[in-house]
Amino acid sequence: MRLEVLSREDMNALSRELSRAGIMNRTREEVSPQILHYIVIEGTYAEILEKGEGIEPVEEYLEELKAAYDEMLSDWGLGEEKSIEALFGESDLGKLILVTALMEAGAVEEEDGKLILRERPALDVLKIELRFPIDEVEEYLDGLEERFNPSMVTEYTLEKNYYVEVMEVERELVEAALEIAEEYATEESVVEAMFDGIARSVLADVILELAEKYRRKNELMEALLEREPIVVEGERERVNIYFDEEAIEDFLKELQTLGYLKVKGNRIWV
């Protein structure tokens, strides 16, 4: 069960907290690339609005820009200075696009780190650039190609990632690890780890149950594969657990390392 954290400090802190709780874990650092592909279209707001009719992601993006334009200029008087922080936060991509367009049009000037509104051009005449992750517009690519002659931008980022791997399969220890991790790990990795932990715990329970009956590894493997998928039913959700023979071979080694069973040749002891 792998949990991602944002820094080496958080990685070490989480590992210490887990160890104090008697939960076996190990830290891991990886350098990995993040590759993102974007489709880029350009034009005035009015041009994109006309050409983008019927292309849902374009229409939605333009609606968001219009709302951002109205909100931003409704509270910004001519000649008034605004700090960048006052205009938009890190997540206000629409306002950033609009400020860029206003600056290129000469409607906004920057002085001493402040932005000053000099005129109020109509949104329709502002030239804008819109980026869409390629997987979000895949079904519209033909229409975008035909109407906009778009370009593609690829962003490659080399990142250092930090992880804590929890080496437990007992349900109580898994749940305790997840509770501790909430303070340190990313929300997405905690959610993924929750399903991973539940699935591994259930799979371990089934293997240990079968190992009481089947003392030969090949017989246990056959019985386990016949049960696939193993289904975990919740009140409003269901988890289907799939696996292949090679993955189970590795999982048996892990259970042996954790002391739950012993495998030697084709023999198994619990």
C-alpha positions in Angstrom: 0.0 0.0 0.0 1.7 3.1 -1.2 1.1 6.7 0.1 2.5 9.7 -1.7 3.7 12.8 0.2 4.9 16.1 -1.1 8.3 16.4 0.6 11.1 14.3 2.2 10.3 15.9 5.5 6.7 14.6 5.3 7.9 11.2 4.1 10.2 10.8 7.1 7.5 12.2 9.5 4.9 9.8 8.3 7.3 6.8 8.4 8.1 7.7 12.0 4.5 7.9 13.0 3.7 4.6 11.4 6.7 2.9 13.1 5.6 4.3 16.5 2.2 2.7 15.9 3.9 -0.7 15.2 3.1 -0.5 11.5 5.8 -1.8 9.2 6.7 0.6 6.4 9.6 1.7 4.2 10.3 5.0 2.5 10.9 5.4 -1.2 12.1 8.3 -3.4 11.7 8.3 -7.2 12.6 10.7 -10.0 10.0 10.3 -12.7 8.7 12.3 -15.6 5.3 13.9 -15.9 4.2 14.3 -19.5 1.1 16.3 -20.4 -0.2 16.9 -23.9 -2.4 19.9 -24.7 -4.4 21.0 -27.7 -4.1 24.8 -28.1 -6.5 27.1 -30.0 -6.2 30.8 -30.5 -8.3 33.7 -31.7 -10.5 36.5 -30.4 -13.3 35.5 -28.0 -15.9 36.1 -30.7 -14.1 34.0 -33.2 -13.7 31.1 -30.9 -17.3 31.4 -29.7 -18.5 31.2 -33.3 -16.2 28.4 -34.4 -16.6 26.4 -31.2 -20.4 26.1 -31.4 -21.4 22.5 -30.5 -17.9 21.6 -29.1 -18.8 21.2 -25.5 -15.4 21.7 -23.8 -14.9 24.9 -25.8 -18.3 26.3 -25.0 -17.9 25.5 -21.3 -14.5 27.2 -21.2 -15.8 30.3 -22.9 -18.7 30.5 -20.4 -16.2 30.3 -17.5 -14.1 33.1 -19.1 -17.2 35.3 -19.5 -18.1 34.9 -15.8 -14.5 35.6 -14.8 -14.4 38.7 -17.1 -17.6 40.1 -15.6 -16.5 39.4 -12.0 -13.0 40.9 -12.5 -14.0 44.1 -14.3 -17.1 44.8 -12.2 -14.8 45.6 -9.3 -11.9 47.3 -11.1 -12.2 51.0 -11.9 -10.3 52.7 -14.7 -6.9 53.9 -13.5 -7.2 51.8 -10.4 -4.2 49.7 -9.3 -4.6 46.1 -8.3 -2.1 43.6 -7.0 -1.8 40.3 -8.8 -2.8 38.5 -5.6 -6.0 40.6 -5.4 -7.0 39.8 -8.9 -6.6 36.0 -8.9 -5.2 33.1 -7.0 -3.1 30.2 -8.3 -6.2 28.3 -9.4 -7.8 31.2 -11.3 -6.6 30.2 -14.8 -9.4 32.0 -16.5 -8.5 35.3 -14.9 -4.9 34.8 -15.8 -5.8 34.3 -19.4 -7.9 37.4 -19.4 -5.3 39.6 -17.7 -2.7 38.4 -20.3 -5.2 39.3 -23.1 -5.9 42.7 -21.6 -2.2 43.4 -21.3 -1.5 42.4 -24.9 -4.4 44.7 -26.0 -2.8 47.6 -24.0 -5.8 47.8 -21.7 -3.8 46.9 -18.6 -0.4 48.2 -17.7 2.1 46.9 -15.1 3.8 49.5 -12.9 5.9 48.6 -9.8 4.4 45.2 -9.5 0.9 46.6 -9.7 -1.6 46.2 -12.6 -3.5 49.3 -13.7 -6.7 49.2 -15.8 -6.5 51.8 -18.6 -9.6 50.9 -20.6 -12.4 48.4 -20.8 -12.3 46.6 -24.2 -15.2 44.3 -25.0 -14.6 40.6 -24.2 -15.4 39.7 -27.8 -12.3 41.5 -29.2 -9.8 40.1 -26.8 -7.4 37.7 -28.3 -7.1 34.6 -26.2 -5.3 31.3 -26.1 -7.1 28.2 -24.7 -5.4 25.0 -23.7 -7.2 21.6 -23.3 -5.6 18.4 -22.0 -5.8 16.1 -25.0 -7.6 13.4 -23.2 -10.5 15.8 -22.4 -11.1 16.7 -26.0 -10.2 13.4 -27.7 -13.7 12.9 -29.1 -13.8 16.4 -30.5 -10.4 16.4 -32.2 -11.7 16.2 -35.8 -14.0 19.2 -35.2 -11.2 21.2 -33.6 -8.8 20.3 -36.5 -11.4 21.4 -39.1 -12.4 24.6 -37.4 -9.3 25.9 -35.6 -6.2 24.3 -37.1 -4.9 23.9 -33.5 -1.4 23.3 -32.3 -0.2 20.8 -29.7 1.9 21.6 -26.7 3.7 18.9 -24.7 5.0 19.8 -21.2 7.7 17.5 -19.8 8.4 17.9 -16.1 11.0 15.9 -14.2 9.9 15.5 -10.7 11.1 14.0 -7.4 8.4 12.0 -5.8 8.3 10.7 -2.2 6.4 7.7 -1.0 5.8 5.6 2.2 5.0 2.0 1.5 2.9 0.2 4.2 3.9 -3.4 4.4 0.9 -4.7 6.3 -2.1 -6.8 5.3 -4.1 -7.0 8.6 -7.2 -4.9 8.2 -6.8 -3.1 11.6 -3.2 -2.1 10.8 -4.2 -1.0 7.3 -7.0 1.2 8.7 -4.7 2.6 11.4 -2.1 3.5 8.7 -4.7 5.3 6.6 -5.8 7.3 9.6 -2.3 8.4 10.4 -1.5 9.1 6.7 -4.4 11.6 6.3 -2.2 14.2 8.0 0.7 13.8 5.7 -0.2 12.1 2.4 -2.0 13.5 -0.6 -5.7 13.1 -0.7 -5.6 11.1 -3.9 -3.0 8.7 -2.7 -4.9 8.1 0.5 -8.0 7.2 -1.5 -6.1 4.8 -3.7 -4.2 3.3 -0.8 -7.5 2.7 1.0 -8.8 0.5 -1.9 -5.3 -1.1 -2.3 -5.2 -1.9 1.5 -8.7 -3.3 1.6 -8.1 -5.5 -1.5 -4.7 -6.8 -0.2 -6.2 -7.5 3.2 -9.1 -9.5 1.7 -6.8 -11.3 -0.7 -4.5 -12.3 2.2 -7.4 -13.6 4.3 -8.6 -15.7 1.4 -5.1 -17.1 0.7 -4.6 -18.0 4.4 -8.0 -19.6 4.6 -7.2 -21.7 1.5 -3.7 -22.6 2.8 -5.4 -24.3 5.8 -7.1 -26.6 3.4 -4.5 -26.9 0.5 -1.0 -27.8 1.6 0.4 -27.7 -1.9 1.0 -24.4 -3.6 -0.3 -25.5 -7.0 -3.6 -26.7 -5.5 -3.9 -23.4 -3.6 -3.2 -21.4 -6.7 -5.8 -23.4 -8.7 -8.4 -22.9 -6.0 -7.6 -19.2 -5.7 -7.8 -18.6 -9.5 -11.2 -20.4 -9.5 -12.5 -17.7 -7.1 -11.5 -14.8 -9.3 -12.8 -12.1 -9.0 -13.0 -11.9 -5.2 -15.8 -9.5 -4.5 -16.0 -7.2 -1.5 -19.5 -5.9 -0.9 -20.1 -2.6 1.0 -23.3 -0.8 1.8 -23.2 1.2 -1.4 -20.1 0.0 -3.2 -18.4 -3.1 -4.4 -14.8 -3.9 -5.0 -13.9 -6.6 -7.5 -10.4 -8.0 -6.9 -8.6 -9.5 -10.0 -5.1 -11.1 -10.1 -2.9 -13.4 -12.2 -0.7 -16.3 -11.3 2.6 -14.4 -11.3 1.2 -11.6 -9.1 0.0 -14.2 -6.6 3.5 -15.8 -6.6 4.9 -12.5 -5.5 2.2 -11.9 -3.0 2.9 -15.3 -1.4 6.6 -14.3 -1.0 5.4 -11.1 0.7 3.1 -13.0 3.1 6.1 -15.3 3.8 8.3 -12.2 4.6 5.6 -10.9 6.9 5.6 -14.3 8.7 2.0 -15.4 7.8 3.0 -18.5 6.0 6.0 -20.5 4.7 6.5 -21.7 1.1 9.2 -24.2 0.2 9.0 -25.8 -3.2 5.4 -26.9 -3.7 4.7 -27.1 0.0 2.9 -24.4 2.1 2.7 -24.1 5.9 0.5 -21.6 7.7 
